[in-house]
C-alpha cells in the first residue's frame, strides 16, 4: 500500500504541475466553517480526472500536517488509505483558522553509464558513482485547504518561506460569489510576478463547460479572483512556466526544479 501511495504522490506531483493536465491532486474538507466545542471534520485527499470525484488514485498522507490557529504544527497520524482516496478525521480543539497541508518531493533525472543513458525516479543515491552527463530535476508539490472553527484568524495562513505558496489576502472564510478576492503567490518567501494561476470550479460533471478562470500575478505576486458562482474551487499554479513546445519533452533541457501548488477553497453564495 505504501508503494502504491508513493506512486500516486509522484503521479500527482507530475500531473498537477501543469493545470491543463487531465489529472489534478486536491484536498477536500467536509466543511470549511464549523461551530461547537472541539468539532470534527473529515478531509478527502485524492487525484482525479474529474475534479473532486474519486476516479484515479489516493494522495499520499505521510507528509500531511495541520497548522492550528496558534501556529503550532501537528502531524496527521490517523489516515485511512483506500484504493481511490485517503481520508483524515481531524478535531479542531481551538477556535480560529486551520490550514491542512500535504506535500510531495520527487527527484528524477538521467545519467549515462558505459555509453547508455538511464533514467531514474526516487533519490540522487540512485545515481551510481562514475556516472556521466547527470541531469537531475526536483519536483515539489504542495496541497492546501483551510477550515475555520468559530471566528477566523490569520496565524495559520502565514507563509513558510519554502517553495511555491499562496497567502490568502482575503480570508478563506470570507469568499463570496461575485465578490473579488485576493491571494498573493510567493516563491521561497518572495512575491512571484507573472505567474499564471488557474481557478477551477468543481461540479464539472454537471456542466457542459469547465468554467475555469485564468489570472496572472502582478509585480507584488497578487491576483484578484471574481468567482463566477458559489461552490468549491481548486486554485493551481506551477513554476517555472512550461514552454509552448513542452519544455524539454521534445529534446530541450528540463528545469532543475519545478514547484506546483494547489489549494481548495469554499465560495459561499452572495
FINUGU-508379 format. One record per residue (C-alpha): x, y, z; chain. Coordinates in nm, 4 decimals, padded with zeros to 6 digits. Each point is the difference from the previous one (the first is absolute). Layout:
X;Y;Z;A $
...
END
This chain:
00.0000;00.0000;00.0000;A $
00.2786;00.2455;00.0812;A $
00.1629;-00.0667;-00.3369;A $
-00.3348;00.0599;-00.1658;A $
-00.0491;00.3284;00.1862;A $
00.3549;00.1082;-00.0810;A $
-00.0731;-00.0589;-00.3686;A $
-00.3215;00.1973;00.0295;A $
00.1866;00.2875;00.1633;A $
00.2554;00.0032;-00.2785;A $
-00.2698;-00.0047;-00.2630;A $
-00.1804;00.2813;00.1786;A $
00.3170;00.2078;00.0148;A $
00.0617;-00.0500;-00.3675;A $
-00.3531;00.0439;-00.1236;A $
-00.1029;00.2917;00.2185;A $
00.3073;00.1985;-00.1019;A $
-00.1884;00.1223;-00.3054;A $
-00.3612;00.1004;00.0641;A $
-00.0965;-00.1002;-00.3527;A $
00.0757;-00.3672;00.0712;A $
-00.2884;-00.2472;00.0241;A $
00.0787;-00.1034;00.3610;A $
00.0108;00.2309;00.2989;A $
00.0913;-00.0615;00.3627;A $
-00.2119;00.1548;00.2754;A $
-00.1129;00.0067;00.3623;A $
-00.3728;00.0360;00.0688;A $
-00.1360;00.0684;00.3511;A $
-00.3521;-00.1085;00.0934;A $
-00.0578;00.3516;00.1350;A $
00.2010;00.3220;-00.0084;A $
-00.1836;00.1881;00.2754;A $
-00.1108;-00.1826;00.3146;A $
-00.1370;00.0864;00.3427;A $
-00.0224;-00.1722;00.3355;A $
00.2358;-00.1333;00.2655;A $
00.2996;-00.1730;-00.1644;A $
-00.1841;-00.0984;-00.3217;A $
00.1192;-00.2650;-00.2452;A $
00.0373;00.0044;-00.3774;A $
00.1030;-00.2552;-00.2612;A $
00.2429;00.0784;-00.2827;A $
00.0285;-00.1960;-00.3246;A $
00.3367;-00.0055;-00.1804;A $
00.0141;-00.1260;-00.3574;A $
00.0969;00.0641;-00.3579;A $
-00.2590;-00.0303;-00.2714;A $
-00.0915;00.0725;-00.3589;A $
-00.3275;00.1610;00.1061;A $
00.0567;00.2546;00.2747;A $
-00.1127;-00.1087;00.3478;A $
-00.1148;-00.3441;-00.1187;A $
00.1799;-00.3214;00.0956;A $
00.0988;-00.1541;-00.3325;A $
00.3777;-00.0528;00.0061;A $
00.2366;-00.0195;00.2995;A $
00.0275;00.0970;00.3669;A $
00.2403;00.2774;00.0954;A $
00.2853;-00.1016;00.2296;A $
-00.0503;00.0803;00.3653;A $
00.3350;-00.0349;00.1769;A $
00.0879;00.3674;-00.0507;A $
-00.3407;00.1417;00.0982;A $
00.0016;00.2579;00.2807;A $
-00.2472;00.2217;00.1822;A $
00.0915;00.3581;00.0874;A $
-00.2205;00.1279;00.2815;A $
-00.1321;00.3489;00.0813;A $
00.2953;00.0429;00.2366;A $
00.2532;-00.0852;-00.2729;A $
00.0939;-00.3365;00.1491;A $
00.0465;-00.2859;-00.2473;A $
-00.1108;-00.3570;00.0641;A $
00.0239;-00.3119;-00.2159;A $
-00.3196;-00.1664;-00.1193;A $
00.0667;-00.3509;00.1218;A $
-00.3380;-00.1772;-00.0340;A $
-00.0676;-00.0231;-00.3746;A $
-00.2091;-00.2586;-00.1763;A $
00.1588;-00.0914;-00.3348;A $
-00.2434;-00.1402;-00.2546;A $
00.0327;-00.1015;-00.3632;A $
-00.1249;00.3344;-00.1369;A $
00.0512;00.2459;00.2844;A $
00.1568;00.0629;00.3387;A $
-00.2141;00.1432;00.2809;A $
00.0901;00.1806;00.3224;A $
-00.2218;00.0612;00.3012;A $
00.1151;00.3196;00.1689;A $
-00.1153;00.1551;00.3256;A $
00.0195;00.3788;00.0329;A $
00.0441;00.0682;00.3731;A $
00.0722;00.3740;-00.0271;A $
-00.2069;00.2762;-00.1588;A $
00.1597;00.1552;-00.3060;A $
00.1257;-00.0951;-00.3441;A $
00.1882;-00.3217;-00.0778;A $
00.2072;-00.0825;-00.3079;A $
00.0253;-00.3607;-00.1159;A $
00.3017;-00.0700;-00.2205;A $
00.1402;-00.2958;-00.1900;A $
00.3320;00.0185;-00.1832;A $
00.1873;-00.2128;-00.2493;A $
00.3684;00.0159;-00.0949;A $
00.1115;-00.2068;-00.2971;A $
00.3503;-00.0301;-00.1445;A $
00.0437;-00.1268;-00.3544;A $
00.2575;00.0207;-00.2722;A $
00.2366;-00.1864;-00.2261;A $
00.3657;-00.1005;-00.0236;A $
00.2325;-00.1846;-00.2335;A $
00.1952;-00.3161;00.0837;A $
00.2174;-00.1748;-00.2606;A $
-00.1621;00.2050;-00.2743;A $
-00.3541;-00.0980;00.1047;A $
-00.2448;00.2645;00.1235;A $
-00.2129;-00.1041;00.2942;A $
-00.2841;00.1781;00.1765;A $
-00.0972;-00.0142;00.3672;A $
-00.2634;00.1239;00.2451;A $
00.0455;-00.0046;00.3720;A $
00.3300;00.1166;00.1465;A $
00.3321;00.1430;-00.1121;A $
00.1559;-00.3047;00.1622;A $
-00.1348;-00.1957;-00.2980;A $
00.2735;00.1585;-00.2131;A $
00.3011;-00.2352;00.0025;A $
00.3505;00.1230;00.0634;A $
00.1789;00.0890;-00.3219;A $
-00.3190;00.0806;-00.1920;A $
00.0338;00.2685;-00.2653;A $
-00.2380;00.2640;-00.1388;A $
-00.2059;00.0025;00.3204;A $
-00.3214;00.2027;-00.0254;A $
-00.2233;00.0387;00.3045;A $
-00.3378;00.1706;00.0413;A $
-00.1759;00.0523;00.3319;A $
-00.3780;00.0275;00.0029;A $
-00.1635;00.1503;00.3084;A $
-00.3782;-00.0018;00.0350;A $
-00.2128;00.1549;00.2717;A $
-00.3715;-00.0521;00.0637;A $
-00.1912;00.2244;00.2425;A $
-00.3509;00.0457;00.1314;A $
-00.1402;00.2124;00.2814;A $
-00.2586;-00.0508;00.2752;A $
-00.1253;00.2516;00.2563;A $
-00.1517;-00.0899;00.3370;A $
-00.2040;00.2905;00.1314;A $
00.1668;00.3353;-00.0656;A $
00.2896;-00.0109;-00.2475;A $
00.3540;00.1362;00.0368;A $
00.3095;00.0241;-00.2217;A $
00.2765;-00.1744;00.1971;A $
-00.0184;-00.3325;-00.1885;A $
-00.0080;00.1837;-00.3333;A $
00.3525;00.1375;00.0318;A $
00.2558;-00.1266;-00.2567;A $
00.2785;-00.2425;00.0827;A $
00.2472;00.1612;-00.2416;A $
00.0559;-00.3310;-00.1803;A $
-00.1052;-00.0832;-00.3544;A $
-00.3065;00.1309;-00.1809;A $
-00.2653;00.1225;00.2436;A $
-00.3272;00.1910;-00.0033;A $
-00.0768;00.2482;00.2769;A $
-00.3690;00.0931;00.0247;A $
-00.0359;00.3782;00.0194;A $
-00.3759;-00.0446;00.0105;A $
-00.0692;-00.2461;00.2814;A $
-00.1106;-00.3446;-00.1289;A $
-00.3115;00.0284;00.2174;A $
-00.1068;00.3210;-00.1752;A $
-00.0204;-00.1221;-00.3609;A $
-00.3318;00.0910;-00.1627;A $
-00.1259;-00.0478;-00.3564;A $
00.0252;00.3127;-00.2218;A $
00.2226;00.1710;00.2586;A $
00.3736;00.0499;-00.0713;A $
00.2574;-00.1875;00.2086;A $
00.3763;00.0447;00.0082;A $
00.2817;-00.2503;00.0451;A $
00.3772;00.0518;-00.0014;A $
00.2360;-00.2593;-00.1498;A $
00.3524;-00.0358;00.1334;A $
00.3010;-00.2031;-00.1070;A $
00.2373;-00.0688;00.2884;A $
-00.1613;00.2855;00.1897;A $
00.0233;00.2631;-00.2762;A $
-00.2885;00.1348;-00.2135;A $
-00.0166;-00.1787;-00.3353;A $
-00.0997;00.2218;-00.2924;A $
-00.1444;-00.1222;-00.3285;A $
-00.1187;-00.3335;00.1395;A $
-00.2963;-00.1500;-00.1839;A $
-00.2644;-00.1236;00.2420;A $
-00.2984;-00.2207;-00.0882;A $
-00.3205;00.0189;00.2037;A $
-00.2137;-00.3077;-00.0652;A $
-00.3509;-00.0544;00.1427;A $
-00.1128;-00.3456;00.1008;A $
-00.3137;-00.1654;-00.1328;A $
00.1148;-00.0185;-00.3627;A $
-00.1834;-00.3297;-00.0499;A $
-00.3263;00.1955;00.0232;A $
00.0990;00.2677;-00.2525;A $
00.0858;00.0136;-00.3684;A $
00.3049;00.2215;00.0678;A $
00.2834;00.0006;00.2546;A $
-00.0550;00.3723;00.0722;A $
00.3560;00.0453;00.1252;A $
00.1495;00.3462;00.0417;A $
00.3597;00.0988;-00.0828;A $
00.1730;00.2865;00.1818;A $
00.3624;00.1217;00.0143;A $
00.1850;00.1402;00.3008;A $
00.1182;00.3595;00.0010;A $
00.3386;00.1307;00.1081;A $
-00.1007;-00.0465;00.3640;A $
-00.1064;-00.3618;-00.0551;A $
-00.3668;00.0883;00.0366;A $
-00.2922;-00.1357;-00.1993;A $
-00.3610;00.1075;00.0226;A $
-00.2691;-00.2622;-00.0563;A $
-00.3703;00.0619;-00.0547;A $
-00.1881;-00.3264;00.0481;A $
-00.2577;-00.0709;-00.2737;A $
-00.2143;-00.2107;00.2359;A $
-00.0106;-00.1420;00.3495;A $
00.1632;-00.3367;00.0648;A $
00.3321;-00.1699;00.0617;A $
00.2984;00.1141;-00.2073;A $
00.3519;-00.1227;-00.0645;A $
00.2675;00.2671;-00.0443;A $
00.3098;-00.1330;-00.1791;A $
00.3312;00.1339;-00.1265;A $
00.3462;-00.1270;-00.0901;A $
00.3415;00.1585;-00.0505;A $
00.1962;00.0401;-00.2197;A $
-00.2477;00.0385;-00.2867;A $
-00.0010;-00.2720;-00.2618;A $
00.1126;00.0898;-00.3504;A $
-00.2457;-00.0345;-00.2861;A $
00.1904;-00.3017;-00.1346;A $
-00.0173;-00.1865;00.3324;A $
00.3279;00.1309;00.1469;A $
00.2367;-00.2880;-00.0151;A $
-00.2539;-00.2597;-00.1017;A $
00.1114;00.0279;-00.3611;A $
00.3722;00.0076;00.0475;A $
00.0536;00.3210;00.1964;A $
00.1468;00.0288;00.3493;A $
-00.2216;-00.0589;00.3019;A $
00.0192;00.2608;00.2787;A $
00.2006;-00.1062;00.3024;A $
-00.3010;00.0642;00.2209;A $
-00.3740;00.0265;-00.0439;A $
-00.2518;00.1064;00.2645;A $
-00.3745;-00.0640;-00.0111;A $
-00.2748;00.1282;00.2262;A $
-00.3688;-00.0843;00.0513;A $
-00.2511;00.1371;00.2496;A $
-00.3641;-00.0902;00.0529;A $
-00.2264;00.2850;00.1106;A $
-00.3716;00.0280;00.0682;A $
-00.1982;00.2877;-00.1528;A $
-00.3378;00.0823;00.1527;A $
-00.3054;00.1485;-00.1743;A $
-00.0326;00.3757;-00.0002;A $
END
